[in-house]
Amino acid sequence: MRFSGLKVLTQGLTGNRGWRPHWRDPAPKPEYDIVIIGGGGHGLATAFYLAKEHGLTNVAVLEKGYLGGGNVGRNTTIVRANYGLPGNSEFYSHSLKLWEGMEQELNFNTMMSQRGVLNLCHSDGQRDAFARRGNAMRNQGDDAELLTPDQVREKVPYLDFDNGRFPIYGGLWHSRGGTARHDAVAWGYARGADQRGVDLIQNCEVTGIDTEAGRVTGVQTTRGAIRAKKVGVVVAGRSGQVAGLAGMRLPIESHVLQAFVTEGLKPCIDHVVTFGMGHFYISQSDKGGLVFGGDLDFYASYAARGNLPMQEHVMEAAMTLMPMIGKARVLRSWGGIMDMSPDGSPIIDRTGIDGLYLNCGWCYGGFKAVPGSGFSFAHLIAQDRHHDPAARFRLDRFSTGRGIMDEEGTGAQHNLH
Ligand SMILES: Cc1cc2nc3c(=O)[nH]c(=O)nc-3n(C[C@H](O)[C@H](O)[C@H](O)COP(=O)(O)OP(=O)(O)OC[C@H]3O[C@@H](n4cnc5c(N)ncnc54)[C@H](O)[C@@H]3O)c2cc1C
């Protein structure tokens, strides 16, 4: 079933009786060439690109809950390519290009909106750092513009420019950044993978990883054993637990990240805006809600729910930057479990077990990575060699110390990235 304007029109005129389910609900087969553990954004994109780019369709995605029920359906939907360090820079640049063609590629409306991302700076040092980052972005072929305080005021007049502690010194403007509808991205990739023959198996938790003589042979699940020649682990906040099933200990800590949405308001925030002196970022959804978030909880946890101290911390940052937000009522808050790596950059690599591949460490920035990560992970699994833009995301950088990509410059403390 292809979507088009004509299809919407004819369905609307004929009682909407012709729509079909977006994907099948197959029972697991006893054996696949490739099993992907985790039906989040990254797992579904991996399956899609395995089928589309490499013609590999004897593939299953095993999801313990429902597709899109994890972080891919819980994030604040910000998409950008404004990284400064080699390794991250080329990867996110590639990912943003895939975002720009995604709706055509998937024939699915993911509501991609390149409304621009504005990072605010509040000191001379921060402005210098933004200038360096902007230059790195431009060298990579992406867009970046350093704005003066007056140019910022023109774009976002509602900010508190004269805040005594955090005056606004300018901002880094990234016009190709923006937002997309998070669960539509999961659904689009799921539909595309299913159409190409991939089995998407929900309510199927992986409880064991089978190996023989240093090679993966399959997985144990709540729906029985499944043999596989290759297995990809891409389970975000559960990475440590699932890798533990194969006897591996990862350099990953799991932390909760919360987000918030207000009641629907008339359009008032046209871009994505981030506060440089507190961890706070905001955009307005198409329904009118102000969607915002901030720091993650500073202790490790698997509880996918928020708590009051962090809510207070984030709201304080919001009020400091844009006092007008105090008039809006918060409707909901929620949490997701983040896979925090020691340098804040991800891992897409082989493991010490033949045929077992790992994709994790996305911290709180893995939504924008969905297409790039799926593309690169599929390349690695299919061809057993790294895809160039993701070639630096090696697991062994944490044991050798070579190739660390500490984008935030905060050192090896998971919760500071
Ligand atoms: C509040 C919040 C705000 C965020 N904001 C942004 C943002 O604005 N921009 C951005 O780029 N990123 C953001 N992120 C981060 C981003 O959402 C994640 O990095 C990304 O979604 C993680 O990858 P995923 O989609 O594959 O994860 P998930 O959707 O969590 O997928 C992992 C899947 O694995 C499944 N699984 C786990 N264990 C097993 C098992 N044993 N067997 C089978 N399946 C299993 C889970 O059920 C889950 O569905 C945010 C995250 C949160 C929580």
PDBQT file of the ligand as one rigid body, heavy atoms in Angstrom, charges set to zero:
ROOT
HETATM    1  C1  LIG A 501      13.090  12.240  27.295  1.00  0.00    +0.000 C 
HETATM    2  C2  LIG A 501      14.023  11.984  26.160  1.00  0.00    +0.000 A 
HETATM    3  C3  LIG A 501      14.345  13.009  25.282  1.00  0.00    +0.000 A 
HETATM    4  C4  LIG A 501      15.219  12.773  24.218  1.00  0.00    +0.000 A 
HETATM    5  N1  LIG A 501      15.412  13.751  23.303  1.00  0.00    +0.000 NA
HETATM    6  C5  LIG A 501      16.160  13.536  22.193  1.00  0.00    +0.000 A 
HETATM    7  C6  LIG A 501      16.248  14.523  21.201  1.00  0.00    +0.000 A 
HETATM    8  O1  LIG A 501      15.606  15.570  21.265  1.00  0.00    +0.000 OA
HETATM    9  N2  LIG A 501      17.040  14.280  20.123  1.00  0.00    +0.000 N 
HETATM   10  C7  LIG A 501      17.748  13.125  19.996  1.00  0.00    +0.000 A 
HETATM   11  O2  LIG A 501      18.488  12.985  19.036  1.00  0.00    +0.000 OA
HETATM   12  N3  LIG A 501      17.634  12.125  20.916  1.00  0.00    +0.000 NA
HETATM   13  C8  LIG A 501      16.851  12.302  22.011  1.00  0.00    +0.000 A 
HETATM   14  N4  LIG A 501      16.692  11.305  22.952  1.00  0.00    +0.000 N 
HETATM   15  C9  LIG A 501      17.466  10.073  22.814  1.00  0.00    +0.000 C 
HETATM   16  C10 LIG A 501      16.859   9.059  21.859  1.00  0.00    +0.000 C 
HETATM   17  O3  LIG A 501      15.491   8.939  22.065  1.00  0.00    +0.000 OA
HETATM   18  C11 LIG A 501      17.567   7.702  22.056  1.00  0.00    +0.000 C 
HETATM   19  O4  LIG A 501      18.972   7.859  22.037  1.00  0.00    +0.000 OA
HETATM   20  C12 LIG A 501      17.195   6.691  20.967  1.00  0.00    +0.000 C 
HETATM   21  O5  LIG A 501      15.806   6.668  20.759  1.00  0.00    +0.000 OA
HETATM   22  C13 LIG A 501      17.696   5.313  21.383  1.00  0.00    +0.000 C 
HETATM   23  O6  LIG A 501      17.622   4.379  20.360  1.00  0.00    +0.000 OA
HETATM   24  P1  LIG A 501      16.308   3.484  20.021  1.00  0.00    +0.000 P 
HETATM   25  O7  LIG A 501      15.307   4.352  19.377  1.00  0.00    +0.000 OA
HETATM   26  O8  LIG A 501      16.737   2.324  19.248  1.00  0.00    +0.000 OA
HETATM   27  O9  LIG A 501      15.879   3.080  21.499  1.00  0.00    +0.000 OA
HETATM   28  P2  LIG A 501      14.535   2.386  22.027  1.00  0.00    +0.000 P 
HETATM   29  O10 LIG A 501      13.333   2.947  21.364  1.00  0.00    +0.000 OA
HETATM   30  O11 LIG A 501      14.594   2.444  23.514  1.00  0.00    +0.000 OA
HETATM   31  O12 LIG A 501      14.725   0.901  21.495  1.00  0.00    +0.000 OA
HETATM   32  C14 LIG A 501      15.319  -0.157  22.205  1.00  0.00    +0.000 C 
HETATM   33  C15 LIG A 501      14.336  -1.285  22.216  1.00  0.00    +0.000 C 
HETATM   34  O13 LIG A 501      14.938  -2.470  22.718  1.00  0.00    +0.000 OA
HETATM   35  C16 LIG A 501      13.954  -3.209  23.372  1.00  0.00    +0.000 C 
HETATM   36  N5  LIG A 501      14.567  -4.208  24.237  1.00  0.00    +0.000 N 
HETATM   37  C17 LIG A 501      15.284  -4.008  25.372  1.00  0.00    +0.000 A 
HETATM   38  N6  LIG A 501      15.681  -5.181  25.900  1.00  0.00    +0.000 NA
HETATM   39  C18 LIG A 501      15.213  -6.150  25.068  1.00  0.00    +0.000 A 
HETATM   40  C19 LIG A 501      15.288  -7.563  25.077  1.00  0.00    +0.000 A 
HETATM   41  N7  LIG A 501      15.911  -8.241  26.069  1.00  0.00    +0.000 N 
HETATM   42  N8  LIG A 501      14.671  -8.265  24.078  1.00  0.00    +0.000 NA
HETATM   43  C20 LIG A 501      14.023  -7.613  23.076  1.00  0.00    +0.000 A 
HETATM   44  N9  LIG A 501      13.918  -6.263  23.036  1.00  0.00    +0.000 NA
HETATM   45  C21 LIG A 501      14.501  -5.540  24.011  1.00  0.00    +0.000 A 
HETATM   46  C22 LIG A 501      13.177  -2.146  24.145  1.00  0.00    +0.000 C 
HETATM   47  O14 LIG A 501      11.895  -2.608  24.544  1.00  0.00    +0.000 OA
HETATM   48  C23 LIG A 501      13.135  -1.005  23.143  1.00  0.00    +0.000 C 
HETATM   49  O15 LIG A 501      11.951  -0.969  22.389  1.00  0.00    +0.000 OA
HETATM   50  C24 LIG A 501      15.818  11.499  24.047  1.00  0.00    +0.000 A 
HETATM   51  C25 LIG A 501      15.474  10.461  24.914  1.00  0.00    +0.000 A 
HETATM   52  C26 LIG A 501      14.571  10.688  25.945  1.00  0.00    +0.000 A 
HETATM   53  C27 LIG A 501      14.178   9.565  26.848  1.00  0.00    +0.000 C 
ENDROOT
TORSDOF 0
